[in-house]
Amino acid sequence: MKPKEILVFGASGQIGRNLIRKLTKNNYKVIAVTRNIHQKGYILKTQANPGYLEIVELERLSEERIRELFKTCSICINLIGILYEESKNQFKKIHSKLPTLLSKISKETNIDQFIHISALGVENAKDSAYATSKLEGEKGVRENFENAVILKPSIVYSIDDNFTTNFMTLLSRLPLMPLFYNGETKFAPIHVSDLTEIITQVILNQIKNQTIECIGPEELSFKEIIKKILNSIERKRFLVPIPLPIAKIQATLLEFLPSFLQGGRKQLTSDQLRLLKYNNIPSKRYKTNLDLQFNPKLKYFDKEILKYSYMWKVGGEYSKKKSI
């Protein structure tokens, strides 16, 4: 039986937009929560079949407003996350307090499923505020709603991401690329369409009380990822290992430089530098999507980024035919 409605927090992000498209295509009614309906509403409306999407503006995440939204839903999905703090304690508010509140309301309203998106590889990063806030959020979810499903993806990439596209921009402009920790940190990149398929399968199979690490089919070091991106945009750059003391100075300077001077987002913060010490691959504490037979359909990182990297090549869109 189809759920009444699916409530999605963080709907306007990369994962949210792709998830809305998949859910509504399969005839699920979605309530998408966004902080700015005038800025994000028109984007979200293009992702859904007519009549299957309701967009709700929630500028401030007040408990009273959130409780109202839960009255008609049977599934809640929390996708909200940030990579750096714009204000003090923002990690704790977004990654710890919000999922704790949502899971608490989920339990009180007795909904069928609560699905929370956390992050892979945060268990060992005790010195990272991002990682500890994510772990606090997971703990709050488990304490409040035993049947919750926590998904822990590695790097999620696509044409809509802020990862591969950001590096394509940097590598097309900079003569060299700094490698922190010698570029040895490992990742298991997963395409956004494969992650949204996992979420859909969790709903369809009514999976409950699970923590699932979500990974793609390859484990790649940071250096390997950069090389594959360089190959996709047909550029050659010097890859230079940066000593940690110099890297810390660079991160501190970039952290205090306004986002608008860095292309709209912080390129590196001290917390992100600390997080880069730790591998972003399965911890073996939990099952992965591969264990559950939710196998990625998109097999190779380099082949997928080639489909949208043409805009960063010399010649831009006129080089598109080379990547097909």
C-alpha positions as CSV (number, residue, x, y, z in Angstrom):
1,M,0.0,0.0,0.0
2,K,1.3,3.4,-0.9
3,P,2.0,5.8,2.0
4,K,-0.3,8.8,2.4
5,E,2.4,11.5,1.8
6,I,6.2,11.7,2.0
7,L,7.5,14.7,3.9
8,V,11.0,15.7,2.6
9,F,13.3,18.2,4.5
10,G,16.1,19.5,2.4
11,A,14.2,19.1,-0.8
12,S,16.0,21.7,-2.8
13,G,19.5,20.2,-2.6
14,Q,21.2,17.8,-5.0
15,I,19.7,14.7,-3.4
16,G,16.3,16.3,-2.8
17,R,15.7,17.4,-6.4
18,N,16.6,14.0,-7.7
19,L,14.6,12.2,-5.1
20,I,11.5,14.2,-5.7
21,R,11.7,13.4,-9.4
22,K,12.0,9.6,-8.7
23,L,9.3,9.5,-6.0
24,T,6.7,11.5,-7.9
25,K,7.4,9.5,-11.1
26,N,6.4,6.5,-9.1
27,N,3.2,8.2,-8.0
28,Y,4.2,9.1,-4.5
29,K,2.7,12.4,-3.2
30,V,5.6,14.6,-1.8
31,I,5.5,17.5,0.6
32,A,8.8,19.4,-0.1
33,V,10.1,21.7,2.7
34,T,12.2,24.7,1.7
35,R,13.5,27.8,3.4
36,N,12.8,30.1,0.5
37,I,9.9,29.2,-1.8
38,H,10.5,32.2,-4.1
39,Q,14.1,31.1,-4.7
40,K,13.7,27.4,-4.8
41,G,10.1,26.8,-5.6
42,Y,10.3,27.1,-9.4
43,I,13.2,24.6,-9.5
44,L,11.3,22.1,-7.4
45,K,8.2,22.4,-9.5
46,T,10.1,21.2,-12.6
47,Q,11.1,18.0,-10.9
48,A,7.6,16.5,-10.3
49,N,4.6,15.2,-12.1
50,P,1.6,17.7,-11.8
51,G,-0.4,17.2,-8.7
52,Y,2.2,15.1,-6.9
53,L,4.2,17.8,-5.3
54,E,3.3,20.4,-2.6
55,I,5.9,22.9,-1.6
56,V,6.0,24.4,1.9
57,E,8.1,27.3,3.0
58,L,9.6,27.0,6.4
59,E,12.0,29.8,6.9
60,R,12.6,28.9,10.6
61,L,12.4,25.3,11.7
62,S,9.9,25.9,14.5
63,E,8.6,22.8,16.3
64,E,5.0,24.0,16.0
65,R,5.1,24.4,12.2
66,I,6.9,21.1,11.8
67,R,4.3,19.3,13.9
68,E,1.6,20.6,11.5
69,L,3.4,19.0,8.6
70,F,3.5,15.6,10.2
71,K,-0.3,15.4,10.4
72,T,-0.8,14.2,6.9
73,C,2.5,12.2,6.2
74,S,3.3,8.6,6.8
75,I,7.0,8.9,5.9
76,C,9.6,11.6,6.7
77,I,12.9,11.9,5.0
78,N,15.6,14.3,6.4
79,L,18.2,15.3,3.8
80,I,19.3,18.6,5.5
81,G,23.1,19.0,5.9
82,I,25.8,21.6,5.6
83,L,29.5,21.4,4.8
84,Y,30.6,24.4,6.7
85,E,29.3,26.8,9.3
86,E,28.2,30.3,8.5
87,S,27.4,31.0,12.2
88,K,28.3,29.6,15.6
89,N,26.9,26.2,16.5
90,Q,25.3,25.8,13.1
91,F,26.5,22.2,12.8
92,K,24.9,21.3,16.0
93,K,21.6,23.0,15.1
94,I,21.3,21.3,11.7
95,H,23.0,18.0,12.2
96,S,22.2,17.2,15.8
97,K,19.2,19.1,17.1
98,L,17.0,19.0,14.0
99,P,17.2,15.2,13.3
100,T,16.6,14.6,17.0
101,L,13.5,16.8,16.9
102,L,12.2,15.2,13.7
103,S,12.7,11.7,15.0
104,K,10.9,12.6,18.3
105,I,7.9,13.9,16.4
106,S,8.0,10.8,14.1
107,K,7.7,8.6,17.2
108,E,4.9,10.7,18.7
109,T,2.9,10.8,15.5
110,N,3.5,7.1,14.9
111,I,4.5,7.5,11.2
112,D,5.6,4.4,9.2
113,Q,9.2,5.3,8.4
114,F,11.7,8.0,9.3
115,I,14.7,8.0,6.9
116,H,17.7,10.2,8.0
117,I,20.7,10.9,5.8
118,S,24.0,11.2,7.7
119,A,27.5,10.7,6.4
120,L,30.0,7.9,5.9
121,G,33.4,7.8,7.7
122,V,32.5,10.2,10.6
123,E,33.0,7.7,13.4
124,N,36.7,8.2,13.7
125,A,36.9,11.9,13.1
126,K,36.7,12.9,16.8
127,D,38.4,16.2,16.1
128,S,35.9,17.4,13.4
129,A,32.9,19.5,14.5
130,Y,31.1,18.3,11.3
131,A,31.6,14.6,12.1
132,T,30.7,14.9,15.8
133,S,27.5,16.8,15.1
134,K,26.6,14.1,12.5
135,L,27.2,11.4,15.1
136,E,25.1,13.2,17.7
137,G,22.3,13.4,15.2
138,E,22.4,9.7,14.6
139,K,22.4,9.0,18.3
140,G,19.4,11.3,18.8
141,V,17.5,9.6,16.0
142,R,18.2,6.1,17.4
143,E,17.1,7.1,20.9
144,N,13.9,8.7,19.7
145,F,12.7,6.4,16.9
146,E,14.0,2.8,17.1
147,N,12.7,1.9,13.6
148,A,14.5,4.7,11.9
149,V,16.7,4.0,8.8
150,I,20.0,5.9,8.8
151,L,21.8,6.2,5.5
152,K,25.5,7.1,5.4
153,P,26.6,7.9,1.9
154,S,30.2,8.6,0.8
155,I,30.7,11.5,-1.6
156,V,27.5,12.0,-3.7
157,Y,28.2,13.3,-7.2
158,S,26.3,14.4,-10.3
159,I,26.0,17.4,-12.6
160,D,24.1,19.0,-9.7
161,D,26.8,18.5,-7.0
162,N,29.2,20.9,-5.3
163,F,32.1,18.5,-5.4
164,T,33.1,17.4,-9.0
165,T,31.8,20.6,-10.5
166,N,33.7,22.7,-8.0
167,F,36.9,20.9,-8.7
168,M,36.3,21.1,-12.5
169,T,36.1,24.9,-12.0
170,L,39.2,25.1,-9.8
171,L,41.3,22.8,-12.1
172,S,40.3,24.8,-15.2
173,R,41.6,27.9,-13.6
174,L,44.5,27.0,-11.3
175,P,48.0,26.0,-12.6
176,L,48.4,23.5,-9.7
177,M,46.3,21.5,-7.3
178,P,47.3,21.1,-3.7
179,L,47.1,17.6,-2.2
180,F,46.3,17.4,1.5
181,Y,47.6,14.3,3.3
182,N,49.4,13.4,0.0
183,G,46.0,12.8,-1.6
184,E,45.8,9.4,0.0
185,T,42.4,9.7,1.7
186,K,40.0,7.1,0.2
187,F,36.4,7.6,-1.0
188,A,33.7,5.5,-2.4
189,P,31.8,8.0,-4.6
190,I,28.1,7.2,-5.3
191,H,26.1,8.8,-8.1
192,V,23.0,10.7,-6.8
193,S,20.7,8.5,-8.9
194,D,22.0,5.4,-7.2
195,L,21.5,7.0,-3.7
196,T,17.9,8.0,-4.5
197,E,17.3,4.5,-5.8
198,I,18.5,3.1,-2.4
199,I,16.1,5.5,-0.6
200,T,13.2,4.4,-2.9
201,Q,14.0,0.7,-2.2
202,V,14.0,1.4,1.6
203,I,10.5,2.8,1.2
204,L,9.2,0.1,-1.2
205,N,10.6,-2.8,1.0
206,Q,9.5,-1.1,4.2
207,I,12.9,-1.4,5.7
208,K,13.2,-0.3,9.3
209,N,15.7,-0.2,12.1
210,Q,18.8,-0.2,9.9
211,T,22.0,1.8,9.4
212,I,23.2,1.4,5.8
213,E,26.5,2.7,4.4
214,C,25.9,3.8,0.9
215,I,28.8,3.4,-1.5
216,G,29.5,3.3,-5.2
217,P,31.4,0.4,-6.9
218,E,34.9,1.9,-6.7
219,E,37.2,3.0,-3.9
220,L,39.3,6.0,-5.1
221,S,41.9,8.1,-3.4
222,F,41.6,11.8,-3.5
223,K,44.6,12.0,-5.9
224,E,42.9,9.4,-8.2
225,I,39.7,11.5,-8.2
226,I,41.5,14.6,-9.1
227,K,43.3,12.8,-11.9
228,K,40.0,11.5,-13.3
229,I,38.5,14.9,-13.2
230,L,41.5,16.4,-15.0
231,N,41.3,13.7,-17.7
232,S,37.5,14.4,-18.1
233,I,38.1,18.2,-18.7
234,E,41.3,17.4,-20.8
235,R,43.6,19.5,-18.7
236,K,47.1,18.9,-17.2
237,R,47.9,20.4,-13.8
238,F,50.7,20.0,-11.3
239,L,49.5,18.0,-8.2
240,V,51.5,19.3,-5.3
241,P,51.5,17.6,-1.8
242,I,51.2,20.4,0.8
243,P,52.9,20.1,4.2
244,L,50.3,20.1,7.0
245,P,51.4,23.4,8.7
246,I,51.0,25.2,5.4
247,A,47.7,23.5,4.7
248,K,46.4,24.7,8.1
249,I,47.4,28.3,7.3
250,Q,45.7,28.1,3.9
251,A,42.5,26.6,5.5
252,T,42.5,29.4,8.2
253,L,42.8,32.1,5.5
254,L,40.1,30.6,3.3
255,E,37.8,30.1,6.3
256,F,37.7,33.8,7.1
257,L,37.4,34.9,3.4
258,P,33.8,35.6,2.5
259,S,32.0,32.9,0.5
260,F,31.1,35.3,-2.3
261,L,34.8,35.8,-3.0
262,Q,35.3,32.0,-3.3
263,G,32.7,31.3,-5.9
264,G,29.7,31.2,-3.5
265,R,31.0,28.6,-1.1
266,K,34.0,28.1,1.2
267,Q,36.7,26.2,-0.7
268,L,38.4,24.9,2.5
269,T,37.9,25.3,6.2
270,S,40.0,24.1,9.2
271,D,37.3,21.5,10.0
272,Q,37.2,20.2,6.5
273,L,41.0,19.8,6.6
274,R,40.8,17.8,9.7
275,L,38.0,15.6,8.2
276,L,40.2,14.9,5.2
277,K,42.5,12.8,7.4
278,Y,39.9,10.1,7.6
279,N,38.9,7.6,4.9
280,N,35.4,7.9,3.5
281,I,34.9,4.2,2.9
282,P,32.8,1.4,4.6
283,S,33.6,1.1,8.3
284,K,32.4,-2.6,8.5
285,R,30.3,-1.6,11.5
286,Y,27.1,-1.7,9.4
287,K,25.7,-3.3,6.2
288,T,26.3,-1.5,2.9
289,N,23.8,-1.2,0.1
290,L,25.8,-3.9,-1.7
291,D,25.1,-6.3,1.2
292,L,21.4,-5.6,0.7
293,Q,21.7,-6.2,-3.1
294,F,21.0,-2.5,-3.8
295,N,23.8,-2.5,-6.4
296,P,24.8,0.8,-8.2
297,K,23.7,1.0,-11.8
298,L,26.3,3.6,-12.7
299,K,29.5,1.7,-12.5
300,Y,32.4,4.0,-13.1
301,F,33.1,7.5,-11.7
302,D,35.2,8.6,-14.7
303,K,32.5,7.6,-17.3
304,E,29.8,9.4,-15.4
305,I,31.6,12.7,-14.9
306,L,32.5,12.6,-18.6
307,K,28.9,13.1,-19.4
308,Y,28.8,16.6,-18.0
309,S,32.4,17.8,-17.9
310,Y,32.4,19.2,-21.4
311,M,31.5,22.7,-20.1
312,W,34.9,22.9,-18.4
313,K,36.9,21.8,-21.5
314,V,38.5,24.2,-23.9
315,G,35.7,25.1,-26.3
316,G,33.0,24.5,-23.7
317,E,29.8,23.0,-25.2
318,Y,31.4,22.8,-28.6
319,S,33.6,20.0,-27.2
320,K,30.6,18.0,-26.1
321,K,30.8,15.5,-29.0
322,K,34.2,14.4,-27.8
323,S,32.7,13.1,-24.5
324,I,29.9,11.0,-26.1
